[in-house]
Amino acid sequence: MFFETLREPDFDFAISAMAARGRMVVMAGRDARPEFPVGPFYVKGCSLHGFMLLKASAEEQQAAADDINRWLSAKQLRPLIDRVMPLSEAAEAHALQEKQTLENQSNLTGKLVLTP
């Protein structure tokens, strides 16, 4: 499963990383209009699903959280983490994320994790 969370998805990269019959969940980029490599996608027999947290019920959110926690525990899901920062640096983390998301000016290669 490939979770696409970029504001401007890179479908060429995502599809190349997916296994045959893989599932892609698009979770960001509602205004994006990227090119979609139809050939490589359908040849692998992949499926594409949209997920918007704000439209999910509490039960759907709980089921998704349960799935993610189970996959993490079983080491079936390996999140890409750019860096771990203390909560006291939350403002800096937010600025880094904003630069990446809104200005595409950061070199983040994964998620930012804040620790207490």
mmCIF file of the C-alpha atoms, coordinates in Angstrom:
data_MODEL
# 
_entry.id   MODEL 
# 
loop_
_atom_site.group_PDB 
_atom_site.id 
_atom_site.type_symbol 
_atom_site.label_atom_id 
_atom_site.label_alt_id 
_atom_site.label_comp_id 
_atom_site.label_asym_id 
_atom_site.label_entity_id 
_atom_site.label_seq_id 
_atom_site.pdbx_PDB_ins_code 
_atom_site.Cartn_x 
_atom_site.Cartn_y 
_atom_site.Cartn_z 
_atom_site.occupancy 
_atom_site.B_iso_or_equiv 
_atom_site.pdbx_formal_charge 
_atom_site.auth_seq_id 
_atom_site.auth_comp_id 
_atom_site.auth_asym_id 
_atom_site.auth_atom_id 
_atom_site.pdbx_PDB_model_num 
ATOM 1   C CA . MET A 1 1   ? 0.000   0.000  0.000   1.00 0.00 ? 1   MET A CA 1 
ATOM 2   C CA . PHE A 1 2   ? 1.296   3.451  -0.882  1.00 0.00 ? 2   PHE A CA 1 
ATOM 3   C CA . PHE A 1 3   ? 0.014   6.485  1.026   1.00 0.00 ? 3   PHE A CA 1 
ATOM 4   C CA . GLU A 1 4   ? 0.418   9.599  -1.131  1.00 0.00 ? 4   GLU A CA 1 
ATOM 5   C CA . THR A 1 5   ? 0.459   12.663 1.110   1.00 0.00 ? 5   THR A CA 1 
ATOM 6   C CA . LEU A 1 6   ? 2.189   15.231 -1.082  1.00 0.00 ? 6   LEU A CA 1 
ATOM 7   C CA . ARG A 1 7   ? 0.365   18.370 -2.142  1.00 0.00 ? 7   ARG A CA 1 
ATOM 8   C CA . GLU A 1 8   ? 1.684   17.749 -5.684  1.00 0.00 ? 8   GLU A CA 1 
ATOM 9   C CA . PRO A 1 9   ? 1.768   13.951 -6.061  1.00 0.00 ? 9   PRO A CA 1 
ATOM 10  C CA . ASP A 1 10  ? 4.572   12.297 -7.994  1.00 0.00 ? 10  ASP A CA 1 
ATOM 11  C CA . PHE A 1 11  ? 2.628   9.424  -9.516  1.00 0.00 ? 11  PHE A CA 1 
ATOM 12  C CA . ASP A 1 12  ? 5.585   8.170  -11.572 1.00 0.00 ? 12  ASP A CA 1 
ATOM 13  C CA . PHE A 1 13  ? 7.560   7.643  -8.360  1.00 0.00 ? 13  PHE A CA 1 
ATOM 14  C CA . ALA A 1 14  ? 4.606   6.223  -6.441  1.00 0.00 ? 14  ALA A CA 1 
ATOM 15  C CA . ILE A 1 15  ? 3.622   3.696  -9.101  1.00 0.00 ? 15  ILE A CA 1 
ATOM 16  C CA . SER A 1 16  ? 7.216   2.564  -9.590  1.00 0.00 ? 16  SER A CA 1 
ATOM 17  C CA . ALA A 1 17  ? 7.392   1.873  -5.835  1.00 0.00 ? 17  ALA A CA 1 
ATOM 18  C CA . MET A 1 18  ? 4.147   -0.114 -5.759  1.00 0.00 ? 18  MET A CA 1 
ATOM 19  C CA . ALA A 1 19  ? 3.879   -3.884 -6.029  1.00 0.00 ? 19  ALA A CA 1 
ATOM 20  C CA . ALA A 1 20  ? 1.580   -5.658 -8.457  1.00 0.00 ? 20  ALA A CA 1 
ATOM 21  C CA . ARG A 1 21  ? -2.031  -5.197 -7.356  1.00 0.00 ? 21  ARG A CA 1 
ATOM 22  C CA . GLY A 1 22  ? -0.883  -2.477 -4.979  1.00 0.00 ? 22  GLY A CA 1 
ATOM 23  C CA . ARG A 1 23  ? -3.258  0.033  -3.536  1.00 0.00 ? 23  ARG A CA 1 
ATOM 24  C CA . MET A 1 24  ? -2.557  3.772  -3.492  1.00 0.00 ? 24  MET A CA 1 
ATOM 25  C CA . VAL A 1 25  ? -4.360  6.035  -1.038  1.00 0.00 ? 25  VAL A CA 1 
ATOM 26  C CA . VAL A 1 26  ? -4.281  9.719  -2.006  1.00 0.00 ? 26  VAL A CA 1 
ATOM 27  C CA . MET A 1 27  ? -4.625  11.917 1.073   1.00 0.00 ? 27  MET A CA 1 
ATOM 28  C CA . ALA A 1 28  ? -3.614  15.388 -0.123  1.00 0.00 ? 28  ALA A CA 1 
ATOM 29  C CA . GLY A 1 29  ? -3.478  17.681 -3.109  1.00 0.00 ? 29  GLY A CA 1 
ATOM 30  C CA . ARG A 1 30  ? -7.143  18.464 -3.655  1.00 0.00 ? 30  ARG A CA 1 
ATOM 31  C CA . ASP A 1 31  ? -6.221  21.275 -6.060  1.00 0.00 ? 31  ASP A CA 1 
ATOM 32  C CA . ALA A 1 32  ? -3.424  19.318 -7.766  1.00 0.00 ? 32  ALA A CA 1 
ATOM 33  C CA . ARG A 1 33  ? -3.684  18.354 -11.439 1.00 0.00 ? 33  ARG A CA 1 
ATOM 34  C CA . PRO A 1 34  ? -0.607  16.145 -12.022 1.00 0.00 ? 34  PRO A CA 1 
ATOM 35  C CA . GLU A 1 35  ? -0.142  13.888 -14.997 1.00 0.00 ? 35  GLU A CA 1 
ATOM 36  C CA . PHE A 1 36  ? -1.115  10.294 -14.268 1.00 0.00 ? 36  PHE A CA 1 
ATOM 37  C CA . PRO A 1 37  ? 0.870   7.427  -15.875 1.00 0.00 ? 37  PRO A CA 1 
ATOM 38  C CA . VAL A 1 38  ? -2.094  5.247  -16.788 1.00 0.00 ? 38  VAL A CA 1 
ATOM 39  C CA . GLY A 1 39  ? -0.074  2.523  -18.536 1.00 0.00 ? 39  GLY A CA 1 
ATOM 40  C CA . PRO A 1 40  ? 2.248   1.547  -15.668 1.00 0.00 ? 40  PRO A CA 1 
ATOM 41  C CA . PHE A 1 41  ? -0.674  1.802  -13.239 1.00 0.00 ? 41  PHE A CA 1 
ATOM 42  C CA . TYR A 1 42  ? -3.076  -0.545 -14.978 1.00 0.00 ? 42  TYR A CA 1 
ATOM 43  C CA . VAL A 1 43  ? -0.375  -2.990 -16.111 1.00 0.00 ? 43  VAL A CA 1 
ATOM 44  C CA . LYS A 1 44  ? 0.419   -3.599 -12.424 1.00 0.00 ? 44  LYS A CA 1 
ATOM 45  C CA . GLY A 1 45  ? -3.300  -4.005 -11.653 1.00 0.00 ? 45  GLY A CA 1 
ATOM 46  C CA . CYS A 1 46  ? -3.189  -1.289 -9.019  1.00 0.00 ? 46  CYS A CA 1 
ATOM 47  C CA . SER A 1 47  ? -6.112  0.550  -7.447  1.00 0.00 ? 47  SER A CA 1 
ATOM 48  C CA . LEU A 1 48  ? -6.458  4.186  -6.442  1.00 0.00 ? 48  LEU A CA 1 
ATOM 49  C CA . HIS A 1 49  ? -8.446  5.418  -3.451  1.00 0.00 ? 49  HIS A CA 1 
ATOM 50  C CA . GLY A 1 50  ? -9.053  8.890  -2.125  1.00 0.00 ? 50  GLY A CA 1 
ATOM 51  C CA . PHE A 1 51  ? -9.233  9.543  1.611   1.00 0.00 ? 51  PHE A CA 1 
ATOM 52  C CA . MET A 1 52  ? -10.082 12.835 3.253   1.00 0.00 ? 52  MET A CA 1 
ATOM 53  C CA . LEU A 1 53  ? -9.948  12.712 7.017   1.00 0.00 ? 53  LEU A CA 1 
ATOM 54  C CA . LEU A 1 54  ? -12.506 15.488 7.438   1.00 0.00 ? 54  LEU A CA 1 
ATOM 55  C CA . LYS A 1 55  ? -15.114 13.435 5.559   1.00 0.00 ? 55  LYS A CA 1 
ATOM 56  C CA . ALA A 1 56  ? -14.539 10.222 7.507   1.00 0.00 ? 56  ALA A CA 1 
ATOM 57  C CA . SER A 1 57  ? -16.835 9.313  10.388  1.00 0.00 ? 57  SER A CA 1 
ATOM 58  C CA . ALA A 1 58  ? -15.419 8.711  13.854  1.00 0.00 ? 58  ALA A CA 1 
ATOM 59  C CA . GLU A 1 59  ? -15.847 4.976  13.261  1.00 0.00 ? 59  GLU A CA 1 
ATOM 60  C CA . GLU A 1 60  ? -13.939 5.141  9.956   1.00 0.00 ? 60  GLU A CA 1 
ATOM 61  C CA . GLN A 1 61  ? -11.155 7.147  11.590  1.00 0.00 ? 61  GLN A CA 1 
ATOM 62  C CA . GLN A 1 62  ? -10.930 4.611  14.424  1.00 0.00 ? 62  GLN A CA 1 
ATOM 63  C CA . ALA A 1 63  ? -10.796 1.705  11.953  1.00 0.00 ? 63  ALA A CA 1 
ATOM 64  C CA . ALA A 1 64  ? -8.033  3.460  9.989   1.00 0.00 ? 64  ALA A CA 1 
ATOM 65  C CA . ALA A 1 65  ? -6.066  4.147  13.189  1.00 0.00 ? 65  ALA A CA 1 
ATOM 66  C CA . ASP A 1 66  ? -6.461  0.504  14.249  1.00 0.00 ? 66  ASP A CA 1 
ATOM 67  C CA . ASP A 1 67  ? -5.180  -0.686 10.856  1.00 0.00 ? 67  ASP A CA 1 
ATOM 68  C CA . ILE A 1 68  ? -2.187  1.656  10.941  1.00 0.00 ? 68  ILE A CA 1 
ATOM 69  C CA . ASN A 1 69  ? -1.278  0.668  14.493  1.00 0.00 ? 69  ASN A CA 1 
ATOM 70  C CA . ARG A 1 70  ? -1.539  -3.033 13.605  1.00 0.00 ? 70  ARG A CA 1 
ATOM 71  C CA . TRP A 1 71  ? 0.664   -2.558 10.507  1.00 0.00 ? 71  TRP A CA 1 
ATOM 72  C CA . LEU A 1 72  ? 3.222   -0.574 12.521  1.00 0.00 ? 72  LEU A CA 1 
ATOM 73  C CA . SER A 1 73  ? 3.340   -3.245 15.234  1.00 0.00 ? 73  SER A CA 1 
ATOM 74  C CA . ALA A 1 74  ? 3.805   -5.984 12.628  1.00 0.00 ? 74  ALA A CA 1 
ATOM 75  C CA . LYS A 1 75  ? 6.480   -3.882 10.858  1.00 0.00 ? 75  LYS A CA 1 
ATOM 76  C CA . GLN A 1 76  ? 4.354   -3.980 7.696   1.00 0.00 ? 76  GLN A CA 1 
ATOM 77  C CA . LEU A 1 77  ? 4.276   -0.198 7.541   1.00 0.00 ? 77  LEU A CA 1 
ATOM 78  C CA . ARG A 1 78  ? 7.523   1.703  7.594   1.00 0.00 ? 78  ARG A CA 1 
ATOM 79  C CA . PRO A 1 79  ? 6.956   5.445  7.726   1.00 0.00 ? 79  PRO A CA 1 
ATOM 80  C CA . LEU A 1 80  ? 9.643   7.613  6.207   1.00 0.00 ? 80  LEU A CA 1 
ATOM 81  C CA . ILE A 1 81  ? 10.773  9.951  8.971   1.00 0.00 ? 81  ILE A CA 1 
ATOM 82  C CA . ASP A 1 82  ? 12.937  12.935 8.082   1.00 0.00 ? 82  ASP A CA 1 
ATOM 83  C CA . ARG A 1 83  ? 13.688  13.933 11.662  1.00 0.00 ? 83  ARG A CA 1 
ATOM 84  C CA . VAL A 1 84  ? 12.541  13.694 15.259  1.00 0.00 ? 84  VAL A CA 1 
ATOM 85  C CA . MET A 1 85  ? 12.291  16.970 17.148  1.00 0.00 ? 85  MET A CA 1 
ATOM 86  C CA . PRO A 1 86  ? 11.338  17.888 20.725  1.00 0.00 ? 86  PRO A CA 1 
ATOM 87  C CA . LEU A 1 87  ? 7.915   19.408 21.236  1.00 0.00 ? 87  LEU A CA 1 
ATOM 88  C CA . SER A 1 88  ? 9.643   22.618 22.308  1.00 0.00 ? 88  SER A CA 1 
ATOM 89  C CA . GLU A 1 89  ? 10.671  23.004 18.619  1.00 0.00 ? 89  GLU A CA 1 
ATOM 90  C CA . ALA A 1 90  ? 7.115   22.681 17.300  1.00 0.00 ? 90  ALA A CA 1 
ATOM 91  C CA . ALA A 1 91  ? 7.196   26.179 15.784  1.00 0.00 ? 91  ALA A CA 1 
ATOM 92  C CA . GLU A 1 92  ? 10.361  25.295 13.842  1.00 0.00 ? 92  GLU A CA 1 
ATOM 93  C CA . ALA A 1 93  ? 8.806   22.005 12.695  1.00 0.00 ? 93  ALA A CA 1 
ATOM 94  C CA . HIS A 1 94  ? 5.704   23.856 11.533  1.00 0.00 ? 94  HIS A CA 1 
ATOM 95  C CA . ALA A 1 95  ? 7.838   26.351 9.595   1.00 0.00 ? 95  ALA A CA 1 
ATOM 96  C CA . LEU A 1 96  ? 9.739   23.493 7.917   1.00 0.00 ? 96  LEU A CA 1 
ATOM 97  C CA . GLN A 1 97  ? 6.506   21.772 6.950   1.00 0.00 ? 97  GLN A CA 1 
ATOM 98  C CA . GLU A 1 98  ? 4.985   25.006 5.693   1.00 0.00 ? 98  GLU A CA 1 
ATOM 99  C CA . LYS A 1 99  ? 8.023   25.700 3.506   1.00 0.00 ? 99  LYS A CA 1 
ATOM 100 C CA . GLN A 1 100 ? 7.728   22.200 2.041   1.00 0.00 ? 100 GLN A CA 1 
ATOM 101 C CA . THR A 1 101 ? 3.967   22.188 1.591   1.00 0.00 ? 101 THR A CA 1 
ATOM 102 C CA . LEU A 1 102 ? 3.214   25.736 0.526   1.00 0.00 ? 102 LEU A CA 1 
ATOM 103 C CA . GLU A 1 103 ? 6.469   26.909 -1.014  1.00 0.00 ? 103 GLU A CA 1 
ATOM 104 C CA . ASN A 1 104 ? 8.147   23.637 -2.077  1.00 0.00 ? 104 ASN A CA 1 
ATOM 105 C CA . GLN A 1 105 ? 11.369  25.120 -0.705  1.00 0.00 ? 105 GLN A CA 1 
ATOM 106 C CA . SER A 1 106 ? 12.393  22.520 1.834   1.00 0.00 ? 106 SER A CA 1 
ATOM 107 C CA . ASN A 1 107 ? 14.405  19.373 1.467   1.00 0.00 ? 107 ASN A CA 1 
ATOM 108 C CA . LEU A 1 108 ? 12.237  17.238 3.766   1.00 0.00 ? 108 LEU A CA 1 
ATOM 109 C CA . THR A 1 109 ? 12.317  13.580 2.777   1.00 0.00 ? 109 THR A CA 1 
ATOM 110 C CA . GLY A 1 110 ? 9.764   12.282 5.229   1.00 0.00 ? 110 GLY A CA 1 
ATOM 111 C CA . LYS A 1 111 ? 7.599   13.121 8.180   1.00 0.00 ? 111 LYS A CA 1 
ATOM 112 C CA . LEU A 1 112 ? 8.485   15.282 11.140  1.00 0.00 ? 112 LEU A CA 1 
ATOM 113 C CA . VAL A 1 113 ? 7.920   13.638 14.514  1.00 0.00 ? 113 VAL A CA 1 
ATOM 114 C CA . LEU A 1 114 ? 7.548   15.671 17.691  1.00 0.00 ? 114 LEU A CA 1 
ATOM 115 C CA . THR A 1 115 ? 8.382   14.062 21.032  1.00 0.00 ? 115 THR A CA 1 
ATOM 116 C CA . PRO A 1 116 ? 7.403   15.284 24.510  1.00 0.00 ? 116 PRO A CA 1 
# 
